[in-house]
Amino acid sequence: MKVVLLNALPLNAFPFSSFNLKVQNIAIDELKALITGKTIVNFVRHPATVSLLSGIIGVDLTPTPGIYTDAS
């Protein structure tokens, strides 16, 4: 399993005719537990946001200019 960090995107940004997207609010401690031992894929571009996320979750992230596609 992997955890994908994405920018806020409009639903029409996804090139699929149909898809399921699960969104859930969780506490920071729950997020840290969720990512433990998982591969983290970052697609957040804004450097300040990436820096903030890195500090909150304790993982060294770098801004990513690419667009996410699921190549699992």
Backbone hydrogen bonds in HBPLUS format (Angstrom, degrees):
<---DONOR---> <-ACCEPTOR-->    atom                        ^
c    i                          cat <-CA-CA->   ^        H-A-AA   ^      H-
h    n   atom  resd res      DA  || num        DHA   H-A  angle D-A-AA Bond
n    s   type  num  typ     dist DA aas  dist angle  dist       angle   num
A0003-VAL N   A0039-THR O   2.84 MM  36  6.20 163.3  1.87 163.8 169.5     1
A0041-VAL N   A0003-VAL O   2.81 MM  38  6.15 165.8  1.83 161.6 166.1     2
A0005-LEU N   A0041-VAL O   2.79 MM  36  6.17 163.0  1.82 160.9 166.7     3
A0043-PHE N   A0005-LEU O   2.75 MM  38  5.75 150.3  1.83 154.3 164.0     4
A0013-ALA N   A0010-PRO O   2.91 MM   3  5.58 161.9  1.94 124.0 127.9     5
A0014-PHE N   A0011-LEU O   3.22 MM   3  5.95 171.6  2.23 119.4 122.0     6
A0030-GLU N   A0027-ALA O   3.04 MM   3  5.19 119.1  2.43  99.4 114.5     7
A0031-LEU N   A0027-ALA O   2.95 MM   4  6.32 151.9  2.03 151.7 160.5     8
A0032-LYS N   A0028-ILE O   2.91 MM   4  6.21 160.1  1.95 154.1 158.8     9
A0033-ALA N   A0029-ASP O   3.06 MM   4  6.28 155.0  2.13 142.1 148.6    10
A0034-LEU N   A0030-GLU O   2.87 MM   4  6.06 149.1  1.96 143.5 152.7    11
A0035-ILE N   A0031-LEU O   3.02 MM   4  6.28 151.1  2.11 153.5 159.3    12
A0038-LYS N   A0035-ILE O   2.96 MM   3  5.17 167.2  1.98 131.0 131.0    13
A0064-THR N   A0044-VAL O   3.07 MM  20  5.81 160.6  2.11 129.6 135.7    14
A0049-THR N   A0046-HIS O   3.06 MM   3  5.39 119.0  2.45 107.4 122.2    15
A0050-VAL N   A0046-HIS O   2.96 MM   4  6.24 160.2  2.00 159.3 165.9    16
A0051-SER N   A0047-PRO O   2.91 MM   4  6.08 158.4  1.96 147.9 153.9    17
A0052-LEU N   A0048-ALA O   2.99 MM   4  6.17 156.2  2.05 142.4 148.7    18
A0053-LEU N   A0049-THR O   2.89 MM   4  6.14 166.0  1.91 152.9 156.5    19
A0054-SER N   A0050-VAL O   2.86 MM   4  6.02 160.5  1.90 150.0 155.7    20
A0055-GLY N   A0051-SER O   3.05 MM   4  6.28 158.8  2.10 146.8 151.7    21
A0056-ILE N   A0052-LEU O   2.97 MM   4  6.21 156.1  2.03 151.8 158.6    22
A0057-ILE N   A0053-LEU O   2.93 MM   4  6.07 174.9  1.93 160.9 161.6    23
A0058-GLY N   A0054-SER O   2.82 MM   4  5.45 128.3  2.09 137.1 149.0    24
